[in-house]
Amino acid sequence: MVYILGGWQSDFSDNWARKGMDFADAFAEVVGEGLAAVDLEPKDIDSGHVGNFVGELFAGQGLLGGFFGLVHPDFDGMPTARHEAACASGSVAILAAAAEIEAGHYDLSCVVGLEMMRNVPGQKAAQNLGAAAWTGHELQDAAFLWPRAFSDLGEEYDRRWGLKYEHLARIAEINFANGRRNPNAQTRQWAFNDKSFTQDDEANPVVEGMIRKNDCGQVTDGSAVVFLASEKRAAQYAADRGIPLESLPQIKGWGHRSSPISYERKIRASEGQPYVFPQVKRAIDDARSRAGVADISQIHAVETHDCFTTTEYMAIEHLGLTAPGESWKAIEDGSIDRGGRLPINPSGGLIGVGHPVGATGVRMALDAFKQVTGKAGECQVEGAKTVQTLNIGGSTTTTVSLVVGL
C-alpha cells in the first residue's frame, strides 16, 4: 500500500512572469512549502518525480527533475525523472513514484506537478497545448484546438442522445461556485451575472462551436506536490509525530488506460458501444476494483477532469452516476452538487480552480487527501472518507484514475 503524507498547492491565481518567477523559483517554492507542510527535510526524500507537459514550449525548459538539485544540496544525487502525458502528466508521475515504492526500491518520494502557461499570448498558448493532439492531422482548421475538440464531443453526445446547453452551463456554475470557497482557486474572485451561464454572446461569448467562455478550464500558472511513502516509512512518520497510521490516507486503487492519439479514431471505434470513451470507463472501474470498491455509493466525492463542461458531462456517466447518455439527470437532480449524492469537484475543478496542465493530477490527489483527512476547509464534503480522481490527457489518449481513502 502507498500512503500519502500530505502536500501543498500554489495559488493558482498567480502570474509567475509578472511576479518575476521562472521555473526554478516555482520549483523551489512548491518543494520548500511542501516539505514544511508535511514536516520533512530534503534528506528524508529517496526519489523525486515531476509531472509537466510543455515546459519546453512555454519556457524553453526541459529536464525538470534537475531542479531538485537546485532546491537544496541534500537533493544532489537523488534519482529524479520528469513525466509527460499531456493533462494527465501529474497522475502519471504519481503512478511512477508509487510503482517504485511498491517494488521496494524507495520508501519516500516527492511528486511535483507544475506548469507555466501565462507567459505567452492566448493564441500561442493554444498552439502549444495543441501538441497533445495528432499534430498536422486533426482539427487544423480550429482557432482554438481543444475547445473545438471538446465542442465536437458535445456534438457527438447531441447526435447520439441529445444535449441541452443548459446542462453544460449548470456544470460551469457549480464549479465556479465551488471555486469561490477555495483559497487557491484562480477564479475565486471572479464576478458573474444572471446571463453568465446562458447562451448570451456578450456575457458568455462563443470560443469554438458550442463551447463558450465559461465552459472552459483556465490557462494557469501553478504547482502542487504530494509526498508518497511505503507502509514502513508511513508507520515511522506517524510514530515520530504521535499520530495513528490509520489517519494517513492510502492510494487504495488506480486505473491507467491509453487510446490512440486520434480523436476521430476513438469516436469511430466507440460507435454502437455504450460509452463514448470505453478506456475512460475501464480506468475508472480498474481503480475501484483494485480498491475493493463494490459500487459508486462507496465513493464520497470525485475530483474529475473538466477541461471543458462537455468533458465533465462525459465523466458523469462514465463514473456510473447515470446510464450512458443520461448525465443530464444527475445535473438536474442535484447529484453532483456540493451536498448531492456524489459531489463532483468540490475544489472547483479545472474550471474553478484552474488548470496548470502538468500539475492538475497532483492537485487532484492532494485535494483527495484533504477531503479524506477533513482538511479541505470550506470545500469539505461532510463524511468524505473515499475520494476518486479522474485525470485525462488529450482527447482521453491517456486516462488515470485514483481511489484515495483511509
N, C-alpha and C positions, 0 to 999 in steps of 0.2 A: 504494500500500500504506500502511496506517495502522499505526504502531508503538505499542506500549505501553511506556512508560519505567519504569513501576512505580507504586506507590501505598501506601496504608495503610488499616488497618481498626481500628475501635474495639473495645474489649472488650464483646462482646455480653451479658455478664452484668450490666453496669452498669444501674442505675435512675437515669436522669438527674434526675427530680424529687426523689428522695431525696438526691441529691448537690447539689441546688440549681442544676442546669443547665437552661437553656432552649435554644431553637433557636439563638440567637446564639452561646451558649457551645459547643454541639456543633459548629456550623458552623466556628467559629474553630479548634476542636481538630482536626477532620479535615483542614481545608485546611493548617493550620500543620504538623501532623505529616506530612502527605503531602508537602509541599514539602521538608521536612527529609529525608524518606526517599529522595527522588529527587535531592537536591542541586540544587534550583531556587529561584529567587527570584520573588516576585509579579510583578515587571516582565517576567519571561520569558514569562508566560502571555498568549495572544492572546484567548481566549474562555473562558467558564465555563458549564457546564450542570449542572442539578440534577435528580435523579430523586426524586420524592416523591409519595405517593398522597393522603394525607388529613391534611396539616398543618392545614388549616382546621378539621377536625372534632375532632382530638385536642388541638390547641393554639391554635386560633383564628388561625392564621398562614398566610398565603399569600405570593405574590410572593417566593419564596425566593431567586431569583437576586440580589436586593438585598442579601443578607447578605455577598456577596463584598466589597462596598464597605466593610463594617464591619471586615473582617479586616485590611485593610492599605490605606493611601492609594493605593498603586500600582494597585489594582484599580478605583479610581474612574474611570469612563469605559469600562471594558471591557464588551463586549457579553455579556449573560448571558440565560439562559432556564431556565424550570422545565418539566419534562415529566411527564405523568401517564398511566399505562397500568396502573393497579392494581399487582399484584405484579410486573409487567414494566416499571415506571417507570424503574428504573435502566438496564435494557438499552436502552430507547428513548432515554434521554439519551445513552448511548454511541453509538447509531446516528446521532443528530443531530450530535454532535460529529465523528464520523468522516465524515459526509457533507460537512460544512463543509471539513474538511481535504482530502478527495478533490476537492472543487470548486475548491480553491486559494484559498479565502477566508482561511483562517488556517493556521498551521503548528503550533501547540501549544495544546492545550485541556485544561482541568481539568474532570473529570467527577465530581461529588459525588452520592452517594446517601445519604439519611438519613431516618429516621422515628422519631418519639417516640410510644410506644404504651402505656407502663406507668404513665402518669399518671392513668388513669381506671379505674374498676372493670371487671371482666371482661365483664359483660353490656353495658356501654356500649361497650367496645372491639369486641365482636362486632357491635353495632349500627352502629358507624362503618364497620367493614370491609365490612358488607353493601352499602355504596354501589357496590361493583363488580358487584353482581347487578342484575337487572332490577327495580328498586325498585317495590314495590306490586303486582307481577305474579307473582312466583315465590317459593316457599319461605317464604311468610309465616307458616306455622304452626310454623316451627322456632325453638327457643330459641336455638340457635347455628347461624346460616345456613350458613356454609362447611363445618363438619363434616357438616351434613346434606347439602349438595350433593355432597360427595365420598364420603359414605356411599351416596348414590344412584348414584354412578359405580360403586362396588363392587357394588351390587345389579345394575347393568346388566351388569357383567362376569360376575356369577354367573348371570344369566339367559341370556347368550349362550354362555358356555363353562364355567361353573363356577368357583368361587373358594373357597379354603380360608383361614380366618383365620390359620393357622399361617404362611402365606407372607407376609402383611402384617406379622405380628409379627416375622418374621426381618428384613424391611426395617428396621423400627424398631430392632431390636437392633444391626444393622450400623451404622446411622447414629449411634446413641448411642455405640457403641464407638469409631467414628472421631472423634466429637466430643471424647472424653476425651483425645485426643492433640493437640487444637487449643488453644493458649493463649488464644485469643479466643472460645472456644465458650461459649455461655450455660449449657450443661448439663455442662460438663467435670467438675464435682464432684458431680453427681447420683449417688445410690445406688440400686441395683436389687437385686431378689432373684429367686429361681427362679420366681416367679409373675408377675413384672412384664411378661412378654411372652406372656401367656396370656389367656384369657377369664375370668380371675378378677375378679369385680366389686369386690373390695376393693383388690387390688393394682393393677388396671388398669380403673378404672370406665368405664362407657359414657358418652360425651358426646352422640352422636346416632347412632341406628341401629347400624351395625356399627363405627363409629369410636369407639375408646376413647382414654383419656388419652394413652397412649404412641404412638398413631398420629398425633399432631398435631405440626405445626410450632409454634414458640414465638411468643408475644407478646413483642416485643423492642424495646428502645431501641438504636439502633445506626447507625453511619455507615461509609462506605467511600469511597475516592477512587482514581481512576486518572488518569494523565496520558497523553494521546494525542498523537502527533506525526506530521507528514509525513515522507517519506523524507529530504528535505533537512534538516529540523530534527533528525531522529533521527541522521543522519550527523554533524551538527555536535556534538550531545550526546555521541555516542560518541567522536568525535575529541578533544573537550575533556577527556575522562576517561580517554583512553588505552585504550579497550576496542573490540573489533571490532563493527561494525554488526550482524554476523551473530549476536551474542549477545543482541540485543534482539528480543523476540517481536513478531509481527505479528498483526493480526486478518486472518486469511487468507480467511475466508469468513463470510457472515452470511445468515440467513434471517429474514423478518419476515412473518407472516401474521395475519389477523384473521378472526373469525367473528361471527355475530350474538350480541348480549349474552345472549339467552335460552338457558339451559341445555337446556331441553326441546326447543327447535328444533334445536339442534346434535345432540342424541341422535336425534331422529326422522330428521334428514337423513342420518345415517350408517347407518341400518338397512339391512342387506343388503350393506354395504361391508366391506372387510377391516378397516379401522381405525375405532375409536370416534370419534376426532378427526382427520379427514383433514388439517386445516390444520396440526396439530402435526407430522404426518408430513412435510408439504410444507416447513415451515420448517426441519426437520432436514435434509432432503435438499437444500434450496436452499443451506444453509450449506456442506454438504460439496461440492456441485457447484462453487460459487464458489471453494472452497479447493483444488479439484483432488483431493479425497479420493475414491478409487475405491470403497472398501468399509470396513466397520467395523473391520477389522483394522488400519487406519492411524490409528485413534483410540486413544490410550493410557489415557485416563481421561475421565470425564464429571462435570461438576457440574450436577445436574439439580434440577428443582423437585419437592420432596417436602413441599409444604404439608401433605399427609397421605400415609399409606402407600399409599393407593389411587392417588394421583397418580403416585408413583414406579412402582407396578405397571404403570400405563398407559404410562409413559415407557419402560420396559424394552423392550417390544415395538415401540413407535414408533421407538425408536433403532435397531432392527434386530437386537437381540441374540437374539430369538426370533421365530417366526411369531406372528401375531395370536392372542390367547387362550392363549399358552403362556409367559407371563412366569415362571410358576412353575418352569419348567425351569432358567432362569438363576439363580434363587434357590436351588434345591435343589443344583445342581452347583457352586455357589461362584463363578460367573462374575462376580458383582457385588461380591464381597468385595475387600478391600484388595489382596490378592495374586492376584485372579482374572483371567479373560480380559479383562474391561473393568471396572476398579474404578469404582464409582459413588459419588459424594460422599465422596471421601477426606477432605474437610474436616469432614464430619459433616452437611452439608446443612442444610436448614431445620429439620429435626427436632433435629439435634445441635448445630449452630452457633447457630441462631436465625433469626428471620425479621422483621427490621425492613423492612417491605414495600418502600418505595421504594429501599432500599439493597441489596436482595438481588441484583439483576442486576449491580451494580457489584462487589459482593463476589465473585460468581461469576467475573467477568472477572479480578479480582485474584488469586483462587486459581488460575485457569488460568495466569496469568502466573507465579506462584510455582512451580507444578508444572514448567512447561517450562524454567524457569531454574534448577531444582534448589534453590529457596529455600523449600520447603514444610515444612522441618523434619521433625517426627515424622509429618506427614501425607504425606510424599513418596512418590509412586509411582515405583518404580525404572524408569529409562529413559523417562520420560514426555517426549515432545517435541511432541506434538499433543494438545490437550485441547478437548473440545466442551462448550459450556454449553447448557442448555435452561431458559428462564425463561418462566413462564406467568402471564398476568394474568387474574383472574377465572376463569370456568369454561372456560378456553382461549379467551377472547374475543380476547386478544392473545397471540401466541407469538413469542418471539425466540430464535434460536439463533446462537451464535458459534463459530467454529473458530479457536483461538489456537495458534500454533506458531512455531517457529524456521525 
